[in-house]
Amino acid sequence: MLVRQILSAKPEQKVLAVAPQTPVAEAVRILAEKRIGALVISSDGRRAEGILSERDIVRELAVRGGEILAQPVAELMTRRLVTCTPGDSARHVVEKMTAGRFRHMPVLEGDDMIGLISIGDVVKGRLDELTMETNALADMIRGH
């Protein structure tokens, strides 16, 4: 299973991104409203400058309190992005996510962001793949 296959199976293809100066409170509202776990930070909507996850927000809330809600997302975002390409395997992506202990990864084609995948997307893709393999094997055994 490749990242491009995982992306094509996602119902929502658009990557939600906010500008670096967006207040954290606005990012929290978007995360809650869209029921997602992370937002890409991008000035132009094409190039990922960082990522802000629920974990990033909770971690900073614990340290600095509610004052962070008025600050720009650029102050909380993870700047050192780990990314993948459409041709990367799901196994490779899971290994990167597990090693880095994060759950969301921007997908880049060259310098342009073309998607965002989560660990849930990868697991769903792998389960779908296993189901297809199981059905194919069952059909072979039955002589279909």
DSSP file with accessible surface (Angstrom, degrees, kcal/mol):
  #  RESIDUE AA STRUCTURE BP1 BP2  ACC     N-H-->O    O-->H-N    N-H-->O    O-->H-N    TCO  KAPPA ALPHA  PHI   PSI    X-CA   Y-CA   Z-CA
    1    1 A M              0   0   49      0, 0.0    89,-2.9     0, 0.0    90,-0.3   0.000 360.0 360.0 360.0 129.7    0.0    0.0    0.0
    2    2 A L  B >>  -A   89   0A  59     87,-0.3     4,-1.8    88,-0.1     3,-0.7  -0.714 360.0-113.2-106.2 159.2    1.4    3.4   -1.0
    3    3 A V  H 3> S+     0   0    0     85,-2.7     4,-2.9    82,-0.3     5,-0.2   0.881 116.2  59.5 -57.3 -39.4    0.7    6.8    0.3
    4    4 A R  H 3> S+     0   0  126     82,-2.4     4,-2.2     1,-0.2    -1,-0.2   0.885 105.2  49.3 -60.5 -35.4   -1.0    7.8   -3.0
    5    5 A Q  H <> S+     0   0   90     -3,-0.7     4,-1.2    81,-0.3    -1,-0.2   0.894 110.6  50.0 -69.6 -39.0   -3.5    5.0   -2.5
    6    6 A I  H  X S+     0   0    6     -4,-1.8     4,-0.6     1,-0.2     3,-0.4   0.933 111.7  48.5 -64.0 -44.9   -4.2    6.1    1.1
    7    7 A L  H >< S+     0   0   17     -4,-2.9     3,-1.1     1,-0.2    -2,-0.2   0.908 108.5  53.4 -61.9 -42.2   -4.7    9.7   -0.1
    8    8 A S  H 3< S+     0   0   88     -4,-2.2    -1,-0.2     1,-0.3    -2,-0.2   0.776 106.6  53.7 -67.8 -22.9   -7.1    8.7   -2.9
    9    9 A A  H 3< S+     0   0   64     -4,-1.2    -1,-0.3    -3,-0.4    -2,-0.2   0.603  84.5 104.5 -85.7 -10.7   -9.3    6.7   -0.5
   10   10 A K    <<  -     0   0   48     -3,-1.1     3,-0.0    -4,-0.6    -3,-0.0  -0.518  66.7-144.6 -73.7 135.4   -9.7    9.7    1.9
   11   11 A P  S    S+     0   0  135      0, 0.0     2,-0.7     0, 0.0    -1,-0.1   0.877  91.3  50.3 -67.1 -35.1  -13.2   11.3    1.6
   12   12 A E        +     0   0  123      1,-0.1    -2,-0.0     2,-0.0    -3,-0.0  -0.907  61.7 176.1-108.4 113.3  -11.8   14.8    2.2
   13   13 A Q        +     0   0  101     -2,-0.7     2,-0.2   102,-0.1    -1,-0.1   0.727  50.2  98.1 -87.5 -23.4   -8.8   15.6   -0.1
   14   14 A K        -     0   0  147    101,-0.1     2,-0.5     1,-0.1   101,-0.1  -0.450  68.7-136.4 -73.8 134.6   -8.3   19.2    1.0
   15   15 A V        -     0   0   29     -2,-0.2     2,-0.6    30,-0.1    -1,-0.1  -0.778  16.4-132.8 -89.6 126.9   -5.6   19.9    3.6
   16   16 A L        +     0   0   51     -2,-0.5    24,-1.9    22,-0.2     2,-0.3  -0.715  35.9 170.6 -80.5 122.2   -6.6   22.3    6.3
   17   17 A A  E     -b   40   0B  37     -2,-0.6     2,-0.3    22,-0.2    24,-0.2  -0.966  17.1-162.7-132.6 148.1   -3.9   24.9    6.7
   18   18 A V  E     -b   41   0B  16     22,-2.3    24,-2.5    -2,-0.3    27,-0.1  -0.929  29.9-101.1-126.9 156.6   -3.8   28.1    8.7
   19   19 A A    >   -     0   0   26     -2,-0.3     3,-2.0    22,-0.2    54,-0.3  -0.382  34.8-111.6 -73.3 152.7   -1.4   31.0    8.4
   20   20 A P  T 3  S+     0   0   18      0, 0.0    54,-2.1     0, 0.0    55,-0.3   0.790 116.0  55.6 -56.6 -28.6    1.5   31.3   11.0
   21   21 A Q  T 3  S+     0   0  139     51,-0.2     3,-0.1    52,-0.2    -2,-0.0   0.520  77.3 122.1 -86.5  -1.2   -0.1   34.4   12.6
   22   22 A T  S <  S-     0   0   22     -3,-2.0    51,-2.7    50,-0.1    52,-0.2  -0.362  71.6-110.6 -60.4 131.2   -3.5   32.7   13.3
   23   23 A P  B >>  -E   72   0C  62      0, 0.0     4,-1.8     0, 0.0     3,-0.7  -0.359  18.4-123.7 -63.3 144.8   -4.3   32.8   17.0
   24   24 A V  H 3> S+     0   0    0     47,-2.7     4,-2.8    44,-0.5     5,-0.2   0.873 111.4  62.2 -56.4 -37.3   -4.1   29.5   18.8
   25   25 A A  H 3> S+     0   0   47     44,-2.6     4,-2.1     1,-0.2    -1,-0.3   0.892 103.7  48.5 -58.3 -38.7   -7.8   30.0   19.9
   26   26 A E  H <> S+     0   0   71     -3,-0.7     4,-2.3    43,-0.3    -1,-0.2   0.906 110.3  51.1 -68.0 -40.4   -8.8   30.0   16.2
   27   27 A A  H  X S+     0   0    0     -4,-1.8     4,-2.8     2,-0.2    -2,-0.2   0.920 109.1  51.3 -62.2 -41.4   -6.8   26.8   15.5
   28   28 A V  H  X S+     0   0   55     -4,-2.8     4,-2.5     1,-0.2     5,-0.2   0.919 108.9  51.3 -61.6 -42.5   -8.5   25.1   18.5
   29   29 A R  H  X S+     0   0  108     -4,-2.1     4,-3.0    -5,-0.2     5,-0.2   0.932 111.7  46.7 -60.7 -44.7  -11.9   26.1   17.1
   30   30 A I  H  X S+     0   0   23     -4,-2.3     4,-2.8     2,-0.2     5,-0.2   0.932 111.2  51.3 -64.8 -45.3  -11.1   24.6   13.7
   31   31 A L  H  X>S+     0   0    7     -4,-2.8     5,-1.8     1,-0.2     4,-0.8   0.926 115.5  42.2 -57.5 -44.7   -9.7   21.4   15.2
   32   32 A A  H  <5S+     0   0   72     -4,-2.5     3,-0.3    -5,-0.2    -2,-0.2   0.930 115.7  48.2 -69.2 -44.9  -12.9   21.0   17.3
   33   33 A E  H  <5S+     0   0  117     -4,-3.0    -2,-0.2     1,-0.2    -1,-0.2   0.903 119.7  37.5 -63.6 -42.1  -15.3   21.9   14.5
   34   34 A K  H  <5S-     0   0  107     -4,-2.8    -1,-0.2    -5,-0.2    -2,-0.2   0.528 103.8-130.0 -88.6  -7.6  -13.7   19.7   11.9
   35   35 A R  T  <5 +     0   0  224     -4,-0.8     2,-0.3    -3,-0.3    -3,-0.2   0.940  60.4 136.2  56.3  51.5  -13.0   16.9   14.4
   36   36 A I      < -     0   0   54     -5,-1.8    -1,-0.2    -6,-0.2    -2,-0.1  -0.821  55.9-137.6-124.9 166.3   -9.3   16.6   13.4
   37   37 A G  S    S+     0   0   10     -2,-0.3    17,-2.1     1,-0.2     2,-0.3   0.529  77.1  22.3-104.9  -7.6   -6.1   16.3   15.3
   38   38 A A  E     - C   0  53B   4     15,-0.2     2,-0.4    16,-0.1    15,-0.2  -0.996  54.0-150.9-158.7 154.3   -3.7   18.6   13.5
   39   39 A L  E     - C   0  52B   1     13,-2.5    13,-2.8    -2,-0.3     2,-0.3  -0.985  22.3-128.0-126.1 140.4   -3.4   21.6   11.3
   40   40 A V  E     -bC  17  51B   0    -24,-1.9   -22,-2.3    -2,-0.4     2,-0.6  -0.653  20.4-137.9 -82.3 141.7   -0.7   22.4    8.8
   41   41 A I  E     +bC  18  50B   0      9,-2.9     8,-3.3    -2,-0.3     9,-1.3  -0.910  37.5 154.8-103.2 123.5    0.8   25.9    9.2
   42   42 A S        -     0   0    5    -24,-2.5     6,-0.1    -2,-0.6   -25,-0.0  -0.973  40.7-154.5-153.4 132.7    1.4   27.5    5.8
   43   43 A S  S    S+     0   0   81      4,-0.4   -24,-0.1    -2,-0.3    -1,-0.1   0.819 103.5  24.1 -73.6 -33.1    1.7   31.1    4.6
   44   44 A D  S    S-     0   0   81      3,-0.4    -1,-0.2   -25,-0.0     4,-0.1   0.418 102.2-116.7-116.0  -0.5    0.6   30.2    1.1
   45   45 A G  S    S+     0   0   45      2,-0.3   -30,-0.1   -27,-0.1     3,-0.1   0.449 103.8  68.7  80.2  -3.4   -1.4   27.0    1.5
   46   46 A R  S    S+     0   0  120      1,-0.2    67,-3.6    66,-0.1     2,-0.6   0.694  88.8  55.5-115.3 -34.2    1.1   25.1   -0.6
   47   47 A R  S    S-     0   0   96     65,-0.2     2,-0.5    61,-0.0    -3,-0.4  -0.923  77.4-134.8-111.3 122.7    4.3   24.9    1.4
   48   48 A A        +     0   0   24     -2,-0.6    -6,-0.2    63,-0.3    33,-0.1  -0.619  25.7 173.4 -78.1 123.6    4.2   23.4    4.9
   49   49 A E        -     0   0   73     -8,-3.3     2,-0.3    -2,-0.5    -7,-0.2   0.603  66.3 -31.9-100.7 -19.8    6.1   25.5    7.5
   50   50 A G  E     -C   41   0B   0     -9,-1.3    -9,-2.9    30,-0.1     2,-0.3  -0.970  55.6-117.2-177.1-178.0    5.0   23.6   10.5
   51   51 A I  E     -CD  40  78B  17     27,-1.5    27,-3.2    -2,-0.3     2,-0.5  -0.992  12.7-157.1-143.2 142.6    2.2   21.5   12.1
   52   52 A L  E     -C   39   0B   0    -13,-2.8   -13,-2.5    -2,-0.3     2,-0.2  -0.985  16.9-175.0-124.0 120.4    0.2   22.1   15.2
   53   53 A S  E  >  -C   38   0B  19     -2,-0.5     4,-1.9   -15,-0.2   -15,-0.2  -0.682  41.4-108.0-109.8 166.5   -1.4   19.1   16.9
   54   54 A E  H  > S+     0   0   85    -17,-2.1     4,-2.7    -2,-0.2     5,-0.2   0.890 121.6  56.4 -56.2 -40.2   -3.8   18.8   19.8
   55   55 A R  H  > S+     0   0   96    -18,-0.3     4,-2.6     1,-0.2    -1,-0.2   0.886 103.2  53.2 -60.2 -42.0   -0.9   17.4   21.7
   56   56 A D  H  > S+     0   0   14      2,-0.2     4,-1.9     1,-0.2    -1,-0.2   0.919 112.0  45.8 -58.9 -43.6    1.2   20.5   21.1
   57   57 A I  H  X S+     0   0   10     -4,-1.9     4,-2.6     2,-0.2    -2,-0.2   0.943 113.6  47.2 -67.0 -47.7   -1.6   22.7   22.4
   58   58 A V  H  X S+     0   0   94     -4,-2.7     4,-2.2     1,-0.2    -2,-0.2   0.917 110.3  53.5 -62.3 -41.9   -2.3   20.6   25.5
   59   59 A R  H  X S+     0   0  136     -4,-2.6     4,-1.3    -5,-0.2    -1,-0.2   0.931 113.0  42.9 -58.9 -45.5    1.4   20.4   26.3
   60   60 A E  H  X>S+     0   0   55     -4,-1.9     4,-3.4     1,-0.2     5,-0.6   0.856 109.5  57.3 -72.4 -34.4    1.7   24.2   26.2
   61   61 A L  H  X5S+     0   0   66     -4,-2.6     4,-1.6     1,-0.2    -1,-0.2   0.911 106.2  51.2 -59.1 -41.2   -1.5   24.7   28.1
   62   62 A A  H  <5S+     0   0   87     -4,-2.2    -1,-0.2    -5,-0.2    -2,-0.2   0.860 119.0  36.2 -64.8 -34.2   -0.1   22.7   30.9
   63   63 A V  H  <5S+     0   0  110     -4,-1.3    -2,-0.2    -5,-0.2    -1,-0.2   0.916 135.3  15.9 -85.8 -46.0    3.1   24.8   31.0
   64   64 A R  H ><5S-     0   0   74     -4,-3.4     3,-0.6     1,-0.2    -3,-0.2   0.530  93.9-140.5-112.4 -11.4    1.9   28.3   30.3
   65   65 A G  G ><< -     0   0   27     -4,-1.6     3,-1.7    -5,-0.6    -1,-0.2  -0.216  54.3 -28.9  81.9-170.0   -1.8   28.2   30.8
   66   66 A G  G >  S+     0   0   49      1,-0.3     3,-1.8     2,-0.2     4,-0.3   0.602 113.6  86.2 -62.9 -14.2   -4.6   29.9   28.9
   67   67 A E  G X  S+     0   0  122     -3,-0.6     3,-1.2     1,-0.3     4,-0.4   0.772  76.3  70.8 -59.5 -22.9   -2.5   32.8   27.7
   68   68 A I  G X  S+     0   0    0     -3,-1.7     3,-1.2     1,-0.2   -44,-0.5   0.769  79.9  75.6 -66.9 -21.8   -1.3   30.7   24.8
   69   69 A L  G <  S+     0   0   65     -3,-1.8   -44,-2.6     1,-0.3   -43,-0.3   0.795  96.3  47.2 -63.0 -25.9   -4.8   31.0   23.2
   70   70 A A  G <  S+     0   0   87     -3,-1.2    -1,-0.3    -4,-0.3    -2,-0.2   0.603  95.9  94.6 -89.1 -10.6   -4.0   34.6   22.1
   71   71 A Q  S <  S-     0   0   40     -3,-1.2   -47,-2.7    -4,-0.4   -46,-0.2  -0.400  85.9 -97.2 -82.1 157.1   -0.6   33.7   20.7
   72   72 A P  B >   -E   23   0C  40      0, 0.0     3,-1.9     0, 0.0     4,-0.4  -0.426  28.5-119.9 -71.3 149.3    0.0   32.9   17.0
   73   73 A V  G >> S+     0   0    0    -51,-2.7     4,-2.3   -54,-0.3     3,-1.6   0.782 108.0  74.3 -59.9 -26.2    0.2   29.3   16.1
   74   74 A A  G 34 S+     0   0   18    -54,-2.1    -1,-0.3     1,-0.3   -53,-0.1   0.793  90.4  58.3 -58.8 -25.6    3.8   29.8   14.9
   75   75 A E  G <4 S+     0   0  109     -3,-1.9    -1,-0.3   -55,-0.3    -2,-0.2   0.718 117.0  30.6 -78.2 -19.7    4.9   30.0   18.5
   76   76 A L  T <4 S+     0   0   14     -3,-1.6    -2,-0.2    -4,-0.4    -1,-0.2   0.620  94.1 110.0-109.8 -19.1    3.5   26.5   19.3
   77   77 A M  S  < S-     0   0   15     -4,-2.3     2,-0.6     1,-0.1   -25,-0.2  -0.135  73.7-112.4 -64.0 154.7    3.9   24.6   16.0
   78   78 A T  B     -D   51   0B  56    -27,-3.2   -27,-1.5     1,-0.2    -1,-0.1  -0.784  31.4-173.0 -82.0 122.2    6.4   21.9   15.3
   79   79 A R        +     0   0  154     -2,-0.6     2,-1.5   -29,-0.2    -1,-0.2   0.782  66.3  74.8 -91.1 -31.7    8.9   23.3   12.9
   80   80 A R  S    S-     0   0  226    -29,-0.1     2,-0.2     2,-0.0    -1,-0.2  -0.660  76.8-163.2 -86.6  87.8   10.9   20.3   12.1
   81   81 A L        -     0   0   47     -2,-1.5     2,-0.5   -33,-0.1    24,-0.1  -0.476  16.9-151.9 -76.8 140.4    8.5   18.4    9.9
   82   82 A V        +     0   0   59     -2,-0.2     2,-0.2    18,-0.0    -2,-0.0  -0.962  30.9 176.8-105.2 123.4    8.8   14.8    9.0
   83   83 A T        -     0   0   40     -2,-0.5     2,-0.3    22,-0.2    24,-0.2  -0.717  19.0-154.9-124.3 172.3    7.1   14.3    5.6
   84   84 A C  B     -f  107   0D   2     22,-1.9    24,-3.2    -2,-0.2    -2,-0.0  -0.862  14.3-125.9-138.4 174.8    6.5   11.6    3.1
   85   85 A T    >   -     0   0   63     -2,-0.3     3,-1.8    22,-0.2   -82,-0.3  -0.805  32.6-104.4-118.8 164.7    5.8   11.4   -0.7
   86   86 A P  T 3  S+     0   0    9      0, 0.0   -82,-2.4     0, 0.0   -81,-0.3   0.797 119.9  55.5 -59.4 -26.6    3.0    9.7   -2.6
   87   87 A G  T 3  S+     0   0   38    -84,-0.2     2,-0.1   -85,-0.1    -3,-0.0   0.524  82.7 109.1 -87.0  -3.4    5.4    6.9   -3.5
   88   88 A D  S <  S-     0   0   37     -3,-1.8   -85,-2.7     1,-0.1   -84,-0.2  -0.413  72.7-114.1 -71.4 149.0    6.3    6.0    0.0
   89   89 A S  B  >  -A    2   0A  48    -87,-0.2     4,-2.1     1,-0.1   -87,-0.3  -0.484  15.2-122.4 -81.1 154.2    5.0    2.8    1.4
   90   90 A A  H  > S+     0   0    7    -89,-2.9     4,-2.7     1,-0.2     5,-0.2   0.884 114.4  56.9 -60.7 -38.0    2.5    2.7    4.3
   91   91 A R  H  > S+     0   0  176    -90,-0.3     4,-2.3     1,-0.2    -1,-0.2   0.924 106.3  48.7 -60.4 -45.0    5.0    0.6    6.2
   92   92 A H  H  > S+     0   0   71      1,-0.2     4,-2.1     2,-0.2    -1,-0.2   0.919 112.0  49.2 -61.3 -42.8    7.7    3.2    5.9
   93   93 A V  H  X S+     0   0    0     -4,-2.1     4,-2.7     2,-0.2     5,-0.2   0.928 110.4  49.8 -64.2 -45.3    5.2    6.0    7.0
   94   94 A V  H  X S+     0   0   47     -4,-2.7     4,-2.9     1,-0.2     5,-0.2   0.907 109.4  52.4 -61.5 -41.2    4.1    3.9   10.1
   95   95 A E  H  X S+     0   0  113     -4,-2.3     4,-2.6    -5,-0.2    -1,-0.2   0.924 111.3  46.6 -61.0 -43.2    7.7    3.3   11.1
   96   96 A K  H  X S+     0   0   62     -4,-2.1     4,-2.3     2,-0.2    -2,-0.2   0.922 114.3  47.3 -63.9 -44.5    8.5    7.1   10.9
   97   97 A M  H  X>S+     0   0    3     -4,-2.7     5,-1.7     2,-0.2     4,-1.0   0.911 114.2  46.9 -64.2 -43.2    5.3    8.0   12.9
   98   98 A T  H  <5S+     0   0   95     -4,-2.9     3,-0.5    -5,-0.2    -2,-0.2   0.936 113.6  47.4 -65.4 -45.7    6.1    5.3   15.5
   99   99 A A  H  <5S+     0   0   89     -4,-2.6    -2,-0.2     1,-0.2    -1,-0.2   0.889 119.3  40.1 -63.2 -38.7    9.7    6.3   15.9
  100  100 A G  H  <5S-     0   0   44     -4,-2.3    -1,-0.2    -5,-0.2    -2,-0.2   0.522 103.8-130.2 -88.6  -7.6    8.8   10.0   16.1
  101  101 A R  T  <5 +     0   0  197     -4,-1.0     2,-0.3    -3,-0.5    -3,-0.2   0.925  64.7 122.2  57.0  48.2    5.7    9.5   18.3
  102  102 A F      < -     0   0   54     -5,-1.7    -1,-0.2    -6,-0.1    -2,-0.1  -0.907  52.6-152.2-134.0 165.3    3.4   11.6   16.1
  103  103 A R  S    S+     0   0   89     -2,-0.3    16,-1.9     1,-0.1     2,-0.4   0.397  71.0  60.9-121.0  -0.2    0.2   10.9   14.3
  104  104 A H  E     - G   0 118D  35     14,-0.2    14,-0.2    15,-0.1    -1,-0.1  -0.996  53.1-177.2-135.0 140.8    0.0   13.2   11.3
  105  105 A M  E     - G   0 117D   0     12,-2.7    12,-2.5    -2,-0.4   -22,-0.2  -0.981  22.9-130.6-141.5 123.2    2.4   13.6    8.3
  106  106 A P  E     - G   0 116D   2      0, 0.0   -22,-1.9     0, 0.0     2,-0.5  -0.444  20.9-138.3 -66.9 144.0    2.3   16.1    5.4
  107  107 A V  E     -fG  84 115D   0      8,-3.1     7,-3.0   -24,-0.2     8,-1.2  -0.931  23.4-165.5-105.8 123.1    2.6   14.5    2.0
  108  108 A L  E     - G   0 113D  32    -24,-3.2     2,-0.5    -2,-0.5     5,-0.2  -0.884  22.4-166.3-114.5 143.0    4.8   16.5   -0.4
  109  109 A E  E >  S- G   0 112D 114      3,-3.0     3,-1.8    -2,-0.4     2,-0.4  -0.969  82.2 -42.5-120.2 105.4    5.4   16.4   -4.1
  110  110 A G  T 3  S-     0   0   67     -2,-0.5    -2,-0.0     1,-0.3     0, 0.0  -0.584 123.7 -30.4  68.3-126.2    8.5   18.3   -4.6
  111  111 A D  T 3  S+     0   0  121     -2,-0.4     2,-0.4    -3,-0.1   -63,-0.3   0.484 119.6  99.1 -96.2  -7.3    8.1   21.3   -2.2
  112  112 A D  E <  S-G  109   0D  59     -3,-1.8    -3,-3.0   -65,-0.1     2,-0.5  -0.692  71.6-130.8 -90.3 135.0    4.3   21.4   -2.6
  113  113 A M  E     +G  108   0D  20    -67,-3.6    -5,-0.2    -2,-0.4   -98,-0.1  -0.686  29.9 170.0 -80.6 123.8    2.0   19.9    0.0
  114  114 A I  E     -     0   0D  65     -7,-3.0     2,-0.3    -2,-0.5    -6,-0.2   0.470  60.0 -14.4-114.2  -4.8   -0.6   17.6   -1.6
  115  115 A G  E     -G  107   0D   1     -8,-1.2    -8,-3.1  -101,-0.1     2,-0.4  -0.987  50.3-126.6-177.3 175.1   -2.1   15.9    1.4
  116  116 A L  E     -G  106   0D  23     -2,-0.3     2,-0.4   -10,-0.3  -100,-0.0  -0.980  23.5-166.3-141.1 127.1   -2.0   15.1    5.0
  117  117 A I  E     -G  105   0D   1    -12,-2.5   -12,-2.7    -2,-0.4     2,-0.3  -0.904   3.7-155.0-117.7 149.0   -2.2   11.5    6.3
  118  118 A S  E  >  -G  104   0D  24     -2,-0.4     4,-2.0   -14,-0.2   -14,-0.2  -0.734  34.9-107.2-111.9 166.2   -2.9   10.3    9.9
  119  119 A I  H  > S+     0   0   51    -16,-1.9     4,-2.7    -2,-0.3     5,-0.2   0.890 122.7  57.4 -60.1 -33.8   -2.0    7.1   11.5
  120  120 A G  H  > S+     0   0   42    -17,-0.3     4,-2.6     1,-0.2    -1,-0.2   0.894 104.0  51.3 -63.9 -39.0   -5.7    6.3   11.3
  121  121 A D  H  > S+     0   0   36     -3,-0.2     4,-2.4     2,-0.2    -1,-0.2   0.914 111.7  47.3 -62.5 -42.7   -5.6    6.7    7.5
  122  122 A V  H  X S+     0   0    3     -4,-2.0     4,-2.4     2,-0.2    -2,-0.2   0.929 112.7  48.0 -66.7 -44.2   -2.7    4.3    7.3
  123  123 A V  H  X S+     0   0   74     -4,-2.7     4,-2.7     2,-0.2     5,-0.2   0.933 112.1  49.8 -63.2 -43.6   -4.3    1.7    9.6
  124  124 A K  H  X S+     0   0  112     -4,-2.6     4,-2.6     1,-0.2    -1,-0.2   0.933 110.8  50.2 -60.8 -44.5   -7.6    1.9    7.6
  125  125 A G  H  X S+     0   0    8     -4,-2.4     4,-2.3     1,-0.2    -1,-0.2   0.916 111.5  47.8 -60.2 -42.7   -5.7    1.5    4.3
  126  126 A R  H  X S+     0   0   93     -4,-2.4     4,-2.6     2,-0.2    -1,-0.2   0.911 111.3  50.3 -67.0 -40.7   -3.8   -1.5    5.6
  127  127 A L  H  X S+     0   0   97     -4,-2.7     4,-2.4     2,-0.2    -2,-0.2   0.910 110.5  50.0 -63.4 -41.1   -7.0   -3.1    7.0
  128  128 A D  H  X S+     0   0   68     -4,-2.6     4,-2.2    -5,-0.2    -2,-0.2   0.916 111.1  49.9 -61.6 -41.8   -8.7   -2.6    3.6
  129  129 A E  H  X S+     0   0   38     -4,-2.3     4,-2.3     1,-0.2    -2,-0.2   0.924 110.9  48.5 -63.3 -44.2   -5.7   -4.2    1.9
  130  130 A L  H  X S+     0   0   64     -4,-2.6     4,-2.7     1,-0.2    -1,-0.2   0.884 109.4  53.2 -64.5 -38.0   -5.8   -7.2    4.2
  131  131 A T  H  X S+     0   0   76     -4,-2.4     4,-2.6     2,-0.2    -1,-0.2   0.925 109.4  48.5 -62.8 -43.8   -9.6   -7.6    3.7
  132  132 A M  H  X S+     0   0  132     -4,-2.2     4,-2.4     1,-0.2    -2,-0.2   0.921 112.5  48.4 -62.7 -43.1   -9.1   -7.7   -0.1
  133  133 A E  H  X S+     0   0   91     -4,-2.3     4,-2.5     2,-0.2    -2,-0.2   0.917 111.8  49.6 -63.1 -43.4   -6.2  -10.2    0.3
  134  134 A T  H  X S+     0   0   87     -4,-2.7     4,-2.6     2,-0.2    -2,-0.2   0.923 112.1  47.7 -61.2 -45.3   -8.4  -12.4    2.6
  135  135 A N  H  X S+     0   0   90     -4,-2.6     4,-2.5     2,-0.2    -1,-0.2   0.901 111.4  50.8 -64.1 -40.3  -11.3  -12.3    0.2
  136  136 A A  H  X S+     0   0   52     -4,-2.4     4,-2.1     2,-0.2    -2,-0.2   0.921 112.0  46.9 -64.6 -42.3   -9.1  -13.1   -2.8
  137  137 A L  H  X S+     0   0  101     -4,-2.5     4,-2.4     2,-0.2    -2,-0.2   0.915 111.6  50.9 -65.3 -41.2   -7.6  -16.1   -1.0
  138  138 A A  H  X S+     0   0   30     -4,-2.6     4,-2.2     1,-0.2    -2,-0.2   0.913 110.0  50.2 -62.8 -40.8  -11.1  -17.3    0.1
  139  139 A D  H  X>S+     0   0   70     -4,-2.5     5,-3.2     1,-0.2     4,-0.6   0.890 109.7  51.2 -65.0 -38.2  -12.3  -17.1   -3.5
  140  140 A M  H ><5S+     0   0  136     -4,-2.1     3,-0.9     3,-0.2    -2,-0.2   0.920 109.7  49.5 -64.5 -41.8   -9.2  -19.1   -4.7
  141  141 A I  H 3<5S+     0   0  147     -4,-2.4    -2,-0.2     1,-0.3    -1,-0.2   0.899 111.8  48.5 -65.2 -38.0   -9.9  -21.8   -2.1
  142  142 A R  H 3<5S-     0   0  154     -4,-2.2    -1,-0.3    -5,-0.2    -2,-0.2   0.534 118.3-113.6 -78.0  -8.5  -13.6  -22.0   -3.2
  143  143 A G  T <<5       0   0   67     -3,-0.9    -3,-0.2    -4,-0.6    -2,-0.1   0.764 360.0 360.0  84.3  25.9  -12.5  -22.2   -6.9
  144  144 A H      <       0   0  162     -5,-3.2    -1,-0.2    -6,-0.1    -2,-0.0  -0.593 360.0 360.0 -93.5 360.0  -13.9  -18.8   -8.0
